[in-house]
Structures are given as C-alpha cells and as structure tokens.
C-alpha cells in the first residue's frame, strides 16, 4: 500500500517518502539548537554512526514461491497485538520540538496501532498522556534513593500505565559537545542567538514556542519524580537528574517487588547484565546504547543482540533500539533474535514538522516497508524472520 494512503499529507510533506526525509524537513523547520539536540549524540558521534552502519553488514537471502497473500505485520507483545513490530522510543523534552510533543507522539502511535514510550524527562504531565493514549508506556530515570523510587512508581501506577521502562545507562551526564556547539543548553538560556533562531524559523516560533507559552506557560520537567520538577529555564533544573550513579541491582529488585505491571529494563549491552535482569524477574529488556547519546564508542545494539539472545532467549522479551531507519532494518533485527524494536529520532522529526499527522505518516511509511519486504522475503508474519534469511558480511 502506498505510504500516502489513509494518511493526510500536508503540502510540505509531499516529497517525504522515507523516514530519512523527515530529518531534512525538520532541519529546515527547527531552530538550529533544537535540531542539534535531536540529531547529535555524545562526543565524536561514534556510537551514533555505528548504530546505523551495523545494519549494512547484513544482506538478505529471500525465499521464493511462497504464498504470502495473507501476510500480516501484526505482532503480539505483553499480551497485546500491535499493528507492526515496532514502536516509538522515549525522547525527552519533545514538547520543545513539537507542540505538546508527547501527546502528539502518543496519539499518533495509538491511531497507528503501535506503542509509544513516554520519557521521564518530558514536559507534559504523565497523567495527561495516559488519559489521551492509555496503552502508552512510561520510561523512568530513577536515582538510587528508595523514597523517590517508591513515590514515582506509585504515581506511574496511579496514572494507569501498565508497562514501566527503567533506563539504566545514565549513571553520569553524557558529554554532549554537539549540543553546546549547536547552541543548546540545559537549562535553556535566553540569548540574542536563540532569539535570532526564532526569527529565522517563524513556523516553529508561532506554532510551537509561542503557542506553548501562551497556553501552558513556561514548560517544567513534569515527571522526573512524584512531584513537579523545575522549569526548563531554571538554574536548578539539573538537580532533577542527580544521584543516578547510586542506582544498582538492589534497587532493581526493589522496583520489581513494588511494580505490579510489566517491567522493562532499557540500556543493556552486555549478556551478563541481561542474565541478571532476567533473574530478578524483568518482563523484557531493550538492547540500547541510548541512540549513541551516552557512552561514545559503546557497541551498537545490533552487534550486541546475538549474544544477549543466546544468553536469555525464551526467558524474557528481547527488544532493541538504535539505528533503525527502514523496514529492512526492522526485519534484520528480528532475524537476529529481537522480538520488537523501537525508533526515536525519525518520529520526533515527524512530530515537529506535522504533529499527529506526521507521526501517523511516519508509522505508515515504516509499516508499509515492513509489509513489502516481508512479501519479498517470503514471510507471512514477522516472527518467521530468522537468521536463515540473512547473510553476514
């Protein structure tokens, strides 16, 4: 099915044919500091490049003359059937890039039949997102402090989230040199350069920035803990991100005992950590290097995938994010043992330029690619994808 069907395409998106095309649109639409925040990673961007390059080391070995006329991209995860084997990864401060960004992502995902994971460093209250899109997941950055852990878990449960994702690769703040070079800082600091960027990008200024200020006021970090965090322009904002270097396996055990829903750990790259997480009873793991935004030079999730699948396969749900831009990438990850994948940057680019419609369009493009590539590989359902269909260079 062509990507244009069932998704209204605005005039400015008429040339968008792939997820990569949304990045080109977002580069023109967003002020340079905000685009740089999304596009950049840590230090030399080595892990960011490796995430994408890892997929190029595999080619396909299709099977032919198989009746795939009844094929379906539907995929079951935690007892729910989604429209495709992918979802939207958590991304912080999305409401700076797109008006009410977390809601745009969550609603677009819900309308597309895929899961969206709300970031703990978001600027919209989790309760609003859970009400608007009840099947969304919540991702937390937790400190090694029992009282704050317990209070946030209770708030997430009360909001109605059924799946909690704990991100564990943030023991220290990353060296985001690229953010500084692009002019982005946390807290946001007003400057002539920032004002000039607003002048150069009037659609973002009126449609996102001024609209947000007039209707919601100065954005705050709403979900770092059980109580409201600091405004994004506050000099004390970084205090909300402290004490994560205290987090350890004992805390994970405590979280597992207190959280009654699905528990997923994100940020695992080593098979021994995967084994230990499974032993503590997590329902799923996401192999991830944070999109290259934490430890520069960390192994790509795709390269880490086979060893982790061998270590824990069958005992928990193994998922992956990082570097996925095409339906072929989705299927490559499935072929190496992932059961589901998540994509971040392209969906935020899509939301920034076209809101909910952009998110739906991005999901439809990727789902269409998966469907087409399944047919060409001789697959009827995503779980039929295996190493049999892959050739490693």
N, C-alpha and C positions, 0 to 999 in steps of 0.2 A: 504494500500500500504506500503511495507517495506520502512523504512527510507533510505535505500541505493539506491532506485530507483530515477533516474533523478538528483542525486547529486553526482558528482565525489568524491570518498572517497580516500584521501591520505593514504598511508600505515600506518602512525602514528595514524590515526583516525579509524582504522578498528575495534577497540574494543569500540568505542563510540556508545552507544545505547540509551542514555538519556541525557538531559541537564546537569544532575549532573556529567556525565562522562567528560564533557568539563572542569570542575573545576579541576579534577585530572590531566588532560593533561596540563592545564595552570600552575598548581603548579610546575610541572617539567620544563616547558618552561620559565617561567618568573623569573627574579631576585626576591629574597625574598621581598625587599621593594615594588616593583610594585604589586606583588601578594597580599601582605598585604594591600596595598591601596585599591584594589578592594574588597577583602574578608572581611575586617574589618568594623566595624561600630563605634558608639560612646560609650565611657566609658566601661560599662560591657557587651555590645552587647545584652542587654535585649530585646530591640525592634526588633533587627535582628532575634533573636530566636522566639519571639512571632509572627512575620510575617509568619514564616513557620509553627509554631505549631498551629496557628489558623485554618488552613485548616484541620488538623487532628481531629477537633472536629465535623466534619460532615461526614456522611455516605450517600450512595446513595440508593434510592428506585426506581429501574428501572421499566419501563413499557414494557410489552412483547407483542408479536404477532402484532406488528405494522410494516407495510411495510415501511422500511427506505432505500429501494434500491436507491431512487433518492435523498438521503440526500446531503447537501452541507454545507461546513463550511463558505461560503461567508457571509460577514457581511457589512452592509452599515453604514457609519459614515461620517457625514458632506457632504452628497450627493455623496460620492464615495464608491464603493463596493470593499472591500478588500478580499483577499483570505481566511482570518481567523479572528476570533475576538480578535486578539492580535497584538501588535506592539512592537517596541524596545524603551525602556525608554531612556531619556537623560543621558549620562555619560561623565563627564569631563575628560580632558587630555587623551582621548582614543588613541591619536597618539603616546603616550609613550608606550602603551601596544602592539599595532599592527601598522605595517607600514601604515601611512596615515589612521589611525584608523577610523576617522569619515566617510571618503569616503568608506572604506570597509564596515562599518555598513550600510551606506545609499544605496550603490549599491546592497549589499546583500539583504537588505529589499525590494528595488524596484524590483529586479529579483524574489523575493519570493511573491510579491503582498501584502506586509504589510507596514504600515507606520513606519518611523524611526524619532525620535525627536533628533535634533542636540542640544548639550549642549552649553550654553553661555560661559562655561569655557573650550571651545575646543581650539585646537592648529592649526586648519586649517580654513582658511577664509570661512565664511558662503557662500560667492558668489560661491566658488568652489563646495561646496556641493549642493547648489541649482541648479547649472548648470548640475551636474552629476546625480542628483536624484531630479527632480522638485517637486515631491509630498512629500518631507520631510517637517517636521515641525521644527520650531525654538523655543528653550526654553531660556528665558532670566532671569538673576538675575539682577533686577533693583534697583538702590539706590533711596532714596527719594529726588531726585533732578530733577526738571522739565526739565531743559535744556538737561541733559543727557538722560532722558527718551525719550524726543521728538526726539533727534538725532538718538538714537538707533532704535526707531520704524521706522523712515524714512529709515534707512539703511536696515532693515529687509524687509520692503515693496519693496524697490528698488531691492533687491536681488531676489525677486519673491516668497517668502514664502507666502502661503495662510493662514496658521494657526500659531498663536503665543501662546506659553505657558508661562505664568508667574508663576515662582516658588516663593512661599510666606513664606516658613518655614525656612528662613535663616537670621533672624534678628541679629544673632550673630554667629561667627565662632564656630563650634562644638568642643567638647573636644575629639579629635581623638587620644587618648592614644595609640591605636593599631597601628596607623601609625608610631608613634615615636618608639615604641618597634620593629617594623619591619624594621626601618631604613629609613623610607620615610619622607621627609620634603618638604615644600613649602616656599621659593624657594628650588630647588634641590641644595644640597651642595656636591660638589665632595669630595670623601674621599677614603681612601685605601679600606674600606669595600665595597663601591659601585663598585670600580674597580674590586675587587675580585669576586663580584657577577657577573660582566660581563664576567669574565674568566670562571666561573662555568656554564654560560648559553650562550654558543657561538652562538647558532641559533638566539636567540633574539639580541645579540650584533651585529652580522653581518647583520641580516635580517631586523632589526627594527632600532636600535640605530645608527650604523654607516651609514646605508643607508639613514636615515633621515638627519644626519649631512652633508653628502656629497652632497645630492641632494637639501635639503631645508634649510640647515643652522640650527642655534640654534632655537628651537621652541619658539614661542611667544604665549601669550594669545591674540587671534586674534579678539574675538567677545564680549568682556565684555562691550564695549561701541562702539560708532560710529567710533572711531579711534583705531589703533593698540595698544595693551597693551604691558606690559613689557615682556622681555624674561623670560623663566621659571627658569633661574638661577639668575635672578636679585634680589637684596635685597629689591627692591621697589615693588616687584610683589604683595604683599598683599594690597597695596593701591587700586588696582583694585577691591577689594572686600569690600570696606568700605561703610559706610552710608546706609546700608540696614536696619538698625534699625530705620530709618526715614520713611520707606515706610508705607503707610496707605491707608484707603479706599478712601480718596480723590484722591490719585494717581491712584488707580484702575479706578475710574470714569474718570479721565483724559485720561488714556490709552484707555478705551473703546471708548471715544469720538474721539480719534485720529486714532485708529487702525480700518481699514475698513474690515479686514478679520475675520476669526474665532478666538475668544479669549477664551483660556482655562486657568483656574487657578489650579495650582498643589500645594498640600501640605495642603489640607483641611481635618480636622479630626473631627470637631465639626459641628453639624447640623445648629447651628445659623449662623456660618460663611458661610455655604453653602447657606442658605437662603439669606443672604446679598449679596453674589456674584451674585446670580440669579437676585436679584432686580436691580443690576447695569448692567445687560444685558450680562453677560458672556454666551458663547455658550456651554461651558462644564466645568466640574470640574474633577480633578483627586484626589481621596482619596489616600493619601500617607503620610508616615512618613519618606520619603527620604531614604528608604531602611534601616532604623534604624541608619542613619548617622548623625542625628541632635540631637533631644531631646531623650536621653536614657530613656526608660520607657514609651514612647509615645504609645498609644493604637495601635494595629495592624489595618491596613486599612480594613481587612475583618470584624473585630469586629465593626468598626465604620460604615460600609456600610449600614446595615439595617435602622438605624435611619436617616441617610442622605437621603437615597432613600425615606423614608416616608416624609421627610421634603420638598424635591424638586422634587421628581419623576414626570416626564412628563413635567417639565418646563425647563429642560436643560439635556444635555448628561452627565450621571454619569459614570465615568471610575475609574479604580483602578490600583495601582501597589504595589508591595511588597510581597515577599514570594512565588511567583508563579514559580513552577519548573516542573509541569506536566500538561498534558491535563485535568486531573481530577480537578486540581486547577483552571484552566481557567473556567471550567463548574460550579464549586462550586461558584465562584464569580458571574457568570452570573445568577445562580439560586437565589442568594441573592439580585439581582437587578442591578448589574453593566451591562453596555451595551458594554463595551470593556475593555481590560486590557493591561498592559504594563509590559515587563520583561526587566531587566537590566543586572545584573552580568553575567548570562549564555551566553548572546550574546557577551559580551566583551571578555569572556574567549574563545569563539569560534573564534572570530576575531583574537585574539592574537596568537592562535596556527595554524590557517589555512586561515586567511584573508577572502575574499569574499566567498570562498567556504565553510569555516567554518560557516559563518553566514547563508548561504543558507541551509546547512545541519541542523543547529540548528532549523531553521524555519520549515524545512520539518519534522523533528522529532516531534516537538510540534504539528504541523498541523495534522500529521498522528495520534497522540494520541487523539487529539480532535475529529477527524473523527471517529475513532474506538469507543471511549467512547460514542459519540452521538448514534451510532448504538446500543450499548449495553444498553443505557438508553431509547431507543425508540424515539429518536429525529430525525427530518428531517432537521431542521435549528437551529442554535444556540439560536435564540430568543424564542424557545419553552422551553428552560430550565427554570425551576421555582422552588419555594420552595416545590412544590408538589413532586419533585424528591429528596428532601434532608431530612435527619433525623439528628437532632442536639443532641449531647450527653449532 
